[in-house]
Amino acid sequence: MVLGDPEEKWPWLHIDADTCIDRGAFVPECPYDAIFPEEEAPFDFVTLPLTWIANTVKLLPDGQPFESEFDRQSVMVLNANRLEGGKVFDFARDFAPKYEFYLDGPGNGALDMD
């Protein structure tokens, strides 16, 4: 997984198609239940209490910088917010930025397997 660069424009972790050798391996290992094959992405994902989300300042205007440690790894994002739980998300709304990441952004060319 790679961080978007610059993080202000691409505030997500992305699965790098060039280096991924085991399609789908991240899905059962994700501690946040937030990775789905596109065709299985929920349109009504309900957050658990104290779920952290990250996004751009434009899309998450009340976000704050977040720094912590998870599984002995340092984690830092520029704009995050902790939810109380029970908030419903439509993950399909994130498809367009993901496509843009691979077509026009830092992931450009990652899907060209020529």
N, C-alpha and C positions, 0 to 999 in steps of 0.2 A: 504494500500500500504506500502511496506517496501523497504528500501534502500538496495542495494546489499552490501554485506560485505565479504571481504574488497572492498571498493568502487573502488580501483585501478583496480581490476579484474572484478567487476560487477557494472559498472557505470550507472546503470539505476534504476528507481523505478519499483518494481515488484508487481503485485497483488498476495497477499498471498492466495493460494487456500484453506489452512486450516481454515482461518478466514473469507473468503468471503462468505456471505450468500445471496447475491443478484446478481447473474451472470448478467453481462452487465450493472450494475448500474453506473459504472465509465464512460462508453462510452459517454453518453450525457452530463455528468458533467465536462468532461475534458476541461479546458479552452484553451488548446493548440490544440484541435482536433487531438491528437496523440495516442489515444487508440482505437484499432479496434479489433473485433473478428478476429481470424486468417484467417478465410475464406473470410473476407472482407478487409484485409489489402491492401492498394493501392500499386501498383508497380510504380506509377508515381505521388507521392505526391509532390505538389509544395508548397514551403515555402512562408509564408507571410513576408513582410519586417520586419527586426529586430527580427527574430525568433532565439531563443537560442537553441543550441544542445549540448549534452554532450556525451563523449565517452572516451575510453582509450587514453593514449598518443600515443600508437602505431597507432591507427586508426584515431586520430585527433591530429597530431603533432603540429599544431599551436594553440591549445587550451590553455586557461588560467584558473586559479581558478576563480570561480564566487560565489558571495555572495550577496543576496538581500532579499527582503521581498515580499511575495505574499499573499494577503488575510489575512494579519496580522500574517503570519507564516514565520519564518526564513527559507531561502533556501540557501544551500551551496553545490556546487559540485566542485570536484577537477580539472576537465578539461572540459571547455566549450568554445564555440565560437558563436559569433553573426553573423548571415547571413544577407545579404542585401535583400534577398527575390528573388523568382523566381528559386531557386535551386531545382532540382528534386531529390527525394529520392525513392529508392526501399525498402520498409519496409520488404520485404521478406528476405533480406540479414540478418536481425536481428533474424530470427527464430532459427537458429542453436545455437547462444549463449543463447537464452531464454530456449531452451530445455536443454542445458548443465547446466544452473542455477538450474533447477529442478531435473535433473538426477544426477549430480556430485557435484554441488555447494551447497551453503547454503540453497537452497530450496529443497535439497534432501529429498525425502519422502513426500513432501507436496502434491503430486498428488496421493499417495497411500491412498485410502479411504476405507481400510478394516475395 
